[in-house]
Amino acid sequence: MTATRGSEVRRVAEGYAKAWTSGHVDEAMSHLADDMVCDAPAGRIGGVAAYRAFTQGFVDRIVSATVTKVLVDGTSAAVVYSCATPWAKDFRAMDHITVEDGRIRHITTVFDRLPAAEAAGRAQG
């Protein structure tokens, strides 16, 4: 493992975030290590292929997304997003990203699943 500088962490985190929020999922995946892991509210996702499917599923449902803040500390970054979706106009989420050797090794994604669940309930009722 090679030490990662804060400027490299920022470059990787911002590149990843800018890519997926612009709908460029393939470009976003280019920032990931092959054996990356994501811990999300739905559970653990391992590997780029599985994570790509997870990300594409969300990107296909968003109307727009904006990176509101990127905070960098050592080998990690917190990226805060605001997304417009069919179920919430201001759906907020955060990724805590760990970078090793210039690639994202681990992502912890945090978001409230309640707005989507409420929208699904309204659609059924």
SELO-217059 format. One record per residue: residue number from 1; residue in three letters; x negated, y negated, z of N, C-alpha, C in turn. Coordinates in Angstrom, 1 decimal, always signed. Layout:
BEGIN
+-----+-----+--------+--------+--------+--------+---------+--------+--------+--------+--------+
|   i |  aa |  neast | nnorth |    nup | caeast | canorth |   caup |  ceast | cnorth |    cup |
+-----+-----+--------+--------+--------+--------+---------+--------+--------+--------+--------+
| NUM | ALA |      X |      Y |      Z |      X |       Y |      Z |      X |      Y |      Z |
...
+-----+-----+--------+--------+--------+--------+---------+--------+--------+--------+--------+
END
This chain:
BEGIN
+-----+-----+--------+--------+--------+--------+---------+--------+--------+--------+--------+
|   i |  aa |  neast | nnorth |    nup | caeast | canorth |   caup |  ceast | cnorth |    cup |
+-----+-----+--------+--------+--------+--------+---------+--------+--------+--------+--------+
|   1 | MET |   -0.8 |   +1.2 |   +0.0 |   +0.0 |    +0.0 |   +0.0 |   -0.9 |   -1.2 |   +0.0 |
|   2 | THR |   -0.6 |   -2.2 |   -0.9 |   -1.4 |    -3.4 |   -1.0 |   -0.6 |   -4.5 |   -0.2 |
|   3 | ALA |   -1.4 |   -5.3 |   +0.5 |   -0.7 |    -6.4 |   +1.2 |   +0.0 |   -7.3 |   +0.2 |
|   4 | THR |   +1.1 |   -7.9 |   +0.6 |   +1.9 |    -8.7 |   -0.2 |   +2.0 |  -10.1 |   +0.4 |
|   5 | ARG |   +1.7 |  -11.1 |   -0.4 |   +1.7 |   -12.5 |   +0.1 |   +3.1 |  -13.1 |   +0.0 |
|   6 | GLY |   +3.4 |  -14.1 |   +0.9 |   +4.7 |   -14.7 |   +0.9 |   +5.1 |  -15.3 |   -0.4 |
|   7 | SER |   +4.2 |  -15.8 |   -1.2 |   +4.6 |   -16.4 |   -2.5 |   +5.0 |  -15.3 |   -3.5 |
|   8 | GLU |   +4.3 |  -14.1 |   -3.4 |   +4.7 |   -13.0 |   -4.2 |   +6.1 |  -12.5 |   -3.8 |
|   9 | VAL |   +6.3 |  -12.4 |   -2.5 |   +7.7 |   -12.0 |   -2.0 |   +8.7 |  -12.9 |   -2.5 |
|  10 | ARG |   +8.5 |  -14.2 |   -2.4 |   +9.5 |   -15.2 |   -2.9 |   +9.7 |  -15.0 |   -4.4 |
|  11 | ARG |   +8.7 |  -14.8 |   -5.2 |   +8.8 |   -14.6 |   -6.7 |   +9.6 |  -13.4 |   -7.0 |
|  12 | VAL |   +9.4 |  -12.3 |   -6.3 |  +10.1 |   -11.0 |   -6.5 |  +11.5 |  -11.2 |   -6.1 |
|  13 | ALA |  +11.8 |  -11.7 |   -4.9 |  +13.1 |   -11.8 |   -4.4 |  +14.0 |  -12.8 |   -5.2 |
|  14 | GLU |  +13.4 |  -13.9 |   -5.6 |  +14.1 |   -14.9 |   -6.4 |  +14.4 |  -14.3 |   -7.8 |
|  15 | GLY |  +13.4 |  -13.6 |   -8.4 |  +13.6 |   -13.0 |   -9.7 |  +14.7 |  -12.0 |   -9.7 |
|  16 | TYR |  +14.7 |  -11.1 |   -8.7 |  +15.7 |   -10.1 |   -8.6 |  +17.1 |  -10.8 |   -8.4 |
|  17 | ALA |  +17.2 |  -11.7 |   -7.5 |  +18.5 |   -12.4 |   -7.2 |  +19.0 |  -13.1 |   -8.4 |
|  18 | LYS |  +18.1 |  -13.9 |   -9.1 |  +18.5 |   -14.7 |  -10.2 |  +19.0 |  -13.7 |  -11.4 |
|  19 | ALA |  +18.4 |  -12.6 |  -11.5 |  +18.7 |   -11.7 |  -12.6 |  +20.1 |  -11.1 |  -12.4 |
|  20 | TRP |  +20.4 |  -10.5 |  -11.2 |  +21.7 |    -9.9 |  -11.0 |  +22.8 |  -10.9 |  -10.9 |
|  21 | THR |  +22.6 |  -12.1 |  -10.3 |  +23.6 |   -13.1 |  -10.3 |  +24.0 |  -13.7 |  -11.6 |
|  22 | SER |  +23.1 |  -13.5 |  -12.6 |  +23.3 |   -13.9 |  -13.9 |  +23.9 |  -12.8 |  -14.8 |
|  23 | GLY |  +24.1 |  -11.6 |  -14.2 |  +24.6 |   -10.5 |  -14.9 |  +23.6 |   -9.6 |  -15.6 |
|  24 | HIS |  +22.3 |   -9.9 |  -15.4 |  +21.2 |    -9.1 |  -16.0 |  +20.8 |   -8.0 |  -15.1 |
|  25 | VAL |  +21.5 |   -7.0 |  -15.0 |  +21.2 |    -5.9 |  -14.1 |  +19.9 |   -5.2 |  -14.5 |
|  26 | ASP |  +19.7 |   -4.9 |  -15.7 |  +18.4 |    -4.3 |  -16.1 |  +17.2 |   -5.1 |  -15.7 |
|  27 | GLU |  +17.3 |   -6.4 |  -15.8 |  +16.2 |    -7.2 |  -15.4 |  +16.0 |   -7.2 |  -13.9 |
|  28 | ALA |  +17.1 |   -7.2 |  -13.2 |  +17.1 |    -7.1 |  -11.7 |  +16.4 |   -5.8 |  -11.3 |
|  29 | MET |  +16.7 |   -4.7 |  -12.0 |  +16.1 |    -3.4 |  -11.6 |  +14.6 |   -3.3 |  -11.9 |
|  30 | SER |  +14.1 |   -4.2 |  -12.7 |  +12.7 |    -4.2 |  -13.0 |  +11.9 |   -4.7 |  -11.8 |
|  31 | HIS |  +12.5 |   -5.2 |  -10.8 |  +11.9 |    -5.7 |   -9.6 |  +11.8 |   -4.6 |   -8.5 |
|  32 | LEU |  +12.4 |   -3.5 |   -8.8 |  +12.5 |    -2.4 |   -7.7 |  +11.5 |   -1.3 |   -7.9 |
|  33 | ALA |  +11.0 |   -0.8 |   -6.8 |  +10.1 |    +0.4 |   -6.8 |  +11.0 |   +1.6 |   -7.1 |
|  34 | ASP |  +10.5 |   +2.5 |   -7.8 |  +11.3 |    +3.7 |   -8.2 |  +11.9 |   +4.4 |   -7.1 |
|  35 | ASP |  +11.3 |   +4.5 |   -5.9 |  +11.8 |    +5.2 |   -4.8 |  +12.4 |   +4.2 |   -3.8 |
|  36 | MET |  +12.9 |   +3.1 |   -4.2 |  +13.6 |    +2.1 |   -3.3 |  +14.8 |   +2.7 |   -2.6 |
|  37 | VAL |  +15.1 |   +2.1 |   -1.5 |  +16.3 |    +2.5 |   -0.8 |  +17.1 |   +1.3 |   -0.4 |
|  38 | CYS |  +18.4 |   +1.4 |   -0.5 |  +19.3 |    +0.3 |   -0.1 |  +20.3 |   +0.9 |   +1.0 |
|  39 | ASP |  +20.3 |   +0.1 |   +2.1 |  +21.3 |    +0.4 |   +3.1 |  +22.4 |   -0.7 |   +3.0 |
|  40 | ALA |  +23.6 |   -0.2 |   +2.6 |  +24.8 |    -1.1 |   +2.3 |  +25.9 |   -0.7 |   +3.2 |
|  41 | PRO |  +27.0 |   -1.5 |   +3.3 |  +28.1 |    -1.1 |   +4.1 |  +28.7 |   +0.2 |   +3.8 |
|  42 | ALA |  +28.6 |   +0.6 |   +2.5 |  +29.2 |    +1.9 |   +2.1 |  +28.2 |   +3.1 |   +2.4 |
|  43 | GLY |  +27.0 |   +2.8 |   +2.8 |  +26.1 |    +3.9 |   +3.1 |  +24.7 |   +3.7 |   +2.4 |
|  44 | ARG |  +23.9 |   +4.7 |   +2.5 |  +22.5 |    +4.6 |   +2.0 |  +22.5 |   +5.0 |   +0.5 |
|  45 | ILE |  +21.8 |   +4.2 |   -0.3 |  +21.6 |    +4.5 |   -1.7 |  +20.2 |   +4.7 |   -2.0 |
|  46 | GLY |  +19.8 |   +5.7 |   -2.6 |  +18.3 |    +6.0 |   -2.9 |  +18.0 |   +6.1 |   -4.3 |
|  47 | GLY |  +17.0 |   +5.3 |   -4.7 |  +16.5 |    +5.4 |   -6.1 |  +17.1 |   +4.3 |   -7.0 |
|  48 | VAL |  +16.4 |   +4.0 |   -8.0 |  +16.8 |    +2.9 |   -8.9 |  +18.1 |   +3.3 |   -9.7 |
|  49 | ALA |  +18.2 |   +4.5 |  -10.1 |  +19.4 |    +4.9 |  -10.9 |  +20.7 |   +4.7 |  -10.1 |
|  50 | ALA |  +20.7 |   +5.2 |   -8.9 |  +21.9 |    +5.1 |   -8.0 |  +22.1 |   +3.7 |   -7.7 |
|  51 | TYR |  +21.1 |   +2.9 |   -7.4 |  +21.2 |    +1.5 |   -7.0 |  +21.7 |   +0.7 |   -8.2 |
|  52 | ARG |  +21.3 |   +1.1 |   -9.4 |  +21.7 |    +0.4 |  -10.6 |  +23.3 |   +0.5 |  -10.8 |
|  53 | ALA |  +23.8 |   +1.7 |  -10.6 |  +25.2 |    +2.0 |  -10.7 |  +26.0 |   +1.2 |   -9.6 |
|  54 | PHE |  +25.5 |   +1.1 |   -8.4 |  +26.1 |    +0.3 |   -7.3 |  +26.1 |   -1.1 |   -7.7 |
|  55 | THR |  +25.0 |   -1.7 |   -8.2 |  +24.9 |    -3.1 |   -8.5 |  +25.8 |   -3.4 |   -9.7 |
|  56 | GLN |  +25.7 |   -2.6 |  -10.8 |  +26.5 |    -2.8 |  -11.9 |  +28.0 |   -2.8 |  -11.6 |
|  57 | GLY |  +28.4 |   -1.9 |  -10.7 |  +29.8 |    -1.9 |  -10.3 |  +30.3 |   -3.2 |   -9.7 |
|  58 | PHE |  +29.4 |   -3.8 |   -8.9 |  +29.7 |    -5.1 |   -8.3 |  +29.7 |   -6.2 |   -9.3 |
|  59 | VAL |  +28.6 |   -6.3 |  -10.1 |  +28.4 |    -7.3 |  -11.1 |  +29.6 |   -7.4 |  -12.1 |
|  60 | ASP |  +30.1 |   -6.2 |  -12.5 |  +31.2 |    -6.1 |  -13.4 |  +32.5 |   -6.8 |  -12.8 |
|  61 | ARG |  +32.5 |   -6.9 |  -11.5 |  +33.7 |    -7.4 |  -10.8 |  +33.6 |   -8.9 |  -10.5 |
|  62 | ILE |  +32.4 |   -9.5 |  -10.5 |  +32.3 |   -10.9 |  -10.1 |  +32.6 |  -11.8 |  -11.2 |
|  63 | VAL |  +33.2 |  -13.0 |  -10.8 |  +33.4 |   -14.1 |  -11.8 |  +32.2 |  -14.9 |  -11.9 |
|  64 | SER |  +31.6 |  -15.2 |  -10.7 |  +30.3 |   -16.0 |  -10.7 |  +29.6 |  -15.7 |   -9.4 |
|  65 | ALA |  +28.3 |  -15.9 |   -9.4 |  +27.5 |   -15.7 |   -8.2 |  +26.4 |  -16.8 |   -8.1 |
|  66 | THR |  +26.1 |  -17.2 |   -6.9 |  +25.1 |   -18.3 |   -6.7 |  +24.2 |  -17.9 |   -5.6 |
|  67 | VAL |  +22.9 |  -18.0 |   -5.7 |  +22.0 |   -17.8 |   -4.6 |  +22.0 |  -19.1 |   -3.8 |
|  68 | THR |  +22.4 |  -19.0 |   -2.5 |  +22.5 |   -20.2 |   -1.7 |  +21.2 |  -20.5 |   -0.9 |
|  69 | LYS |  +20.4 |  -19.4 |   -0.6 |  +19.2 |   -19.6 |   +0.2 |  +18.3 |  -18.4 |   +0.1 |
|  70 | VAL |  +17.0 |  -18.6 |   +0.0 |  +16.0 |   -17.6 |   +0.1 |  +15.1 |  -17.9 |   +1.2 |
|  71 | LEU |  +15.0 |  -17.1 |   +2.2 |  +14.1 |   -17.3 |   +3.3 |  +13.0 |  -16.2 |   +3.3 |
|  72 | VAL |  +11.8 |  -16.6 |   +3.3 |  +10.7 |   -15.6 |   +3.2 |   +9.8 |  -15.6 |   +4.5 |
|  73 | ASP |   +9.5 |  -14.4 |   +4.9 |   +8.6 |   -14.2 |   +6.1 |   +7.7 |  -13.0 |   +5.9 |
|  74 | GLY |   +6.5 |  -13.2 |   +5.6 |   +5.6 |   -12.0 |   +5.5 |   +5.9 |  -11.2 |   +4.3 |
|  75 | THR |   +6.3 |  -10.0 |   +4.5 |   +6.6 |    -9.0 |   +3.4 |   +8.1 |   -8.9 |   +3.1 |
|  76 | SER |   +8.9 |   -9.8 |   +3.7 |  +10.3 |    -9.7 |   +3.5 |  +11.0 |  -11.0 |   +3.1 |
|  77 | ALA |  +12.2 |  -10.9 |   +2.6 |  +13.0 |   -12.1 |   +2.3 |  +14.4 |  -11.8 |   +2.6 |
|  78 | ALA |  +15.1 |  -12.9 |   +3.0 |  +16.6 |   -12.8 |   +3.1 |  +17.2 |  -13.7 |   +2.0 |
|  79 | VAL |  +18.0 |  -13.1 |   +1.2 |  +18.6 |   -13.8 |   +0.1 |  +20.1 |  -13.9 |   +0.4 |
|  80 | VAL |  +20.7 |  -15.1 |   +0.5 |  +22.1 |   -15.3 |   +0.8 |  +22.8 |  -15.7 |   -0.5 |
|  81 | TYR |  +23.9 |  -15.1 |   -0.7 |  +24.7 |   -15.3 |   -2.0 |  +26.1 |  -15.8 |   -1.6 |
|  82 | SER |  +26.7 |  -16.5 |   -2.6 |  +28.1 |   -16.8 |   -2.6 |  +28.7 |  -16.4 |   -3.9 |
|  83 | CYS |  +29.7 |  -15.5 |   -3.9 |  +30.2 |   -15.0 |   -5.2 |  +31.7 |  -15.3 |   -5.3 |
|  84 | ALA |  +32.2 |  -15.6 |   -6.4 |  +33.6 |   -15.7 |   -6.7 |  +34.0 |  -14.3 |   -7.3 |
|  85 | THR |  +35.0 |  -13.7 |   -6.7 |  +35.5 |   -12.4 |   -7.2 |  +37.0 |  -12.5 |   -7.4 |
|  86 | PRO |  +37.6 |  -11.5 |   -8.0 |  +39.1 |   -11.5 |   -8.1 |  +39.8 |  -11.5 |   -6.7 |
|  87 | TRP |  +39.1 |  -11.0 |   -5.7 |  +39.8 |   -10.9 |   -4.4 |  +39.3 |  -12.0 |   -3.4 |
|  88 | ALA |  +38.3 |  -12.7 |   -3.7 |  +37.8 |   -13.8 |   -2.8 |  +37.1 |  -14.8 |   -3.5 |
|  89 | LYS |  +37.4 |  -16.1 |   -3.3 |  +36.8 |   -17.2 |   -4.0 |  +35.4 |  -17.5 |   -3.5 |
|  90 | ASP |  +35.2 |  -17.2 |   -2.2 |  +33.8 |   -17.5 |   -1.6 |  +33.4 |  -16.2 |   -0.8 |
|  91 | PHE |  +33.1 |  -15.2 |   -1.6 |  +32.7 |   -13.9 |   -1.0 |  +31.2 |  -14.0 |   -0.7 |
|  92 | ARG |  +30.8 |  -14.0 |   +0.5 |  +29.4 |   -14.2 |   +0.9 |  +28.8 |  -12.8 |   +1.2 |
|  93 | ALA |  +27.5 |  -12.8 |   +0.9 |  +26.7 |   -11.6 |   +1.1 |  +25.3 |  -11.9 |   +1.3 |
|  94 | MET |  +24.5 |  -11.0 |   +1.9 |  +23.1 |   -11.2 |   +2.2 |  +22.3 |  -10.0 |   +1.9 |
|  95 | ASP |  +21.2 |  -10.1 |   +1.3 |  +20.2 |    -9.0 |   +1.1 |  +19.0 |   -9.3 |   +1.9 |
|  96 | HIS |  +18.6 |   -8.3 |   +2.8 |  +17.2 |    -8.4 |   +3.4 |  +16.4 |   -7.5 |   +2.6 |
|  97 | ILE |  +15.3 |   -8.1 |   +2.0 |  +14.5 |    -7.4 |   +1.0 |  +13.1 |   -7.2 |   +1.5 |
|  98 | THR |  +12.6 |   -6.0 |   +1.4 |  +11.2 |    -5.7 |   +1.8 |  +10.4 |   -5.4 |   +0.5 |
|  99 | VAL |   +9.3 |   -6.1 |   +0.4 |   +8.5 |    -6.0 |   -0.9 |   +7.1 |   -5.4 |   -0.5 |
| 100 | GLU |   +6.7 |   -4.4 |   -1.3 |   +5.4 |    -3.7 |   -1.2 |   +4.9 |   -3.6 |   -2.6 |
| 101 | ASP |   +3.6 |   -3.9 |   -2.7 |   +2.9 |    -3.7 |   -4.0 |   +3.7 |   -4.4 |   -5.2 |
| 102 | GLY |   +4.3 |   -5.6 |   -4.9 |   +4.9 |    -6.4 |   -5.9 |   +6.3 |   -5.9 |   -6.3 |
| 103 | ARG |   +6.9 |   -4.9 |   -5.6 |   +8.2 |    -4.3 |   -6.0 |   +9.0 |   -4.3 |   -4.7 |
| 104 | ILE |  +10.3 |   -4.3 |   -4.9 |  +11.3 |    -4.2 |   -3.8 |  +11.3 |   -2.7 |   -3.4 |
| 105 | ARG |  +11.0 |   -2.5 |   -2.1 |  +11.0 |    -1.1 |   -1.6 |  +12.3 |   -0.8 |   -0.8 |
| 106 | HIS |  +12.8 |   -1.8 |   -0.1 |  +14.0 |    -1.6 |   +0.7 |  +14.9 |   -2.8 |   +0.7 |
| 107 | ILE |  +16.2 |   -2.6 |   +0.6 |  +17.2 |    -3.7 |   +0.6 |  +18.2 |   -3.3 |   +1.7 |
| 108 | THR |  +18.5 |   -4.2 |   +2.6 |  +19.7 |    -4.0 |   +3.5 |  +20.7 |   -5.1 |   +3.0 |
| 109 | THR |  +21.8 |   -4.6 |   +2.5 |  +22.8 |    -5.5 |   +2.0 |  +23.9 |   -5.6 |   +3.1 |
| 110 | VAL |  +24.3 |   -6.8 |   +3.4 |  +25.3 |    -7.1 |   +4.4 |  +26.4 |   -7.9 |   +3.8 |
| 111 | PHE |  +27.6 |   -7.4 |   +3.9 |  +28.8 |    -8.2 |   +3.5 |  +30.0 |   -7.7 |   +4.2 |
| 112 | ASP |  +31.1 |   -8.5 |   +4.2 |  +32.3 |    -8.1 |   +4.8 |  +33.2 |   -7.4 |   +3.8 |
| 113 | ARG |  +33.6 |   -6.2 |   +4.1 |  +34.4 |    -5.4 |   +3.2 |  +35.9 |   -5.7 |   +3.3 |
| 114 | LEU |  +36.3 |   -6.4 |   +4.3 |  +37.7 |    -6.7 |   +4.5 |  +38.4 |   -7.5 |   +3.4 |
| 115 | PRO |  +37.8 |   -8.5 |   +2.8 |  +38.5 |    -9.2 |   +1.7 |  +38.9 |   -8.2 |   +0.5 |
| 116 | ALA |  +38.0 |   -7.3 |   +0.2 |  +38.3 |    -6.4 |   -0.9 |  +39.4 |   -5.4 |   -0.5 |
| 117 | ALA |  +39.3 |   -4.9 |   +0.8 |  +40.3 |    -4.0 |   +1.3 |  +41.7 |   -4.7 |   +1.4 |
| 118 | GLU |  +41.7 |   -6.0 |   +1.8 |  +43.0 |    -6.7 |   +1.9 |  +43.6 |   -6.9 |   +0.5 |
| 119 | ALA |  +42.7 |   -7.2 |   -0.5 |  +43.2 |    -7.4 |   -1.9 |  +43.8 |   -6.1 |   -2.4 |
| 120 | ALA |  +43.1 |   -5.0 |   -2.1 |  +43.6 |    -3.6 |   -2.6 |  +44.9 |   -3.3 |   -2.0 |
| 121 | GLY |  +45.1 |   -3.7 |   -0.7 |  +46.4 |    -3.5 |   +0.0 |  +47.5 |   -4.3 |   -0.6 |
| 122 | ARG |  +47.2 |   -5.5 |   -1.0 |  +48.2 |    -6.4 |   -1.6 |  +48.6 |   -5.8 |   -3.0 |
| 123 | ALA |  +47.6 |   -5.3 |   -3.7 |  +47.9 |    -4.8 |   -5.1 |  +48.8 |   -3.5 |   -5.0 |
| 124 | GLN |  +48.6 |   -2.7 |   -3.9 |  +49.4 |    -1.5 |   -3.7 |  +50.8 |   -1.8 |   -3.2 |
| 125 | GLY |  +50.9 |   -2.9 |   -2.4 |  +52.2 |    -3.1 |   -1.7 |  +53.1 |   -4.0 |   -2.3 |
+-----+-----+--------+--------+--------+--------+---------+--------+--------+--------+--------+
END
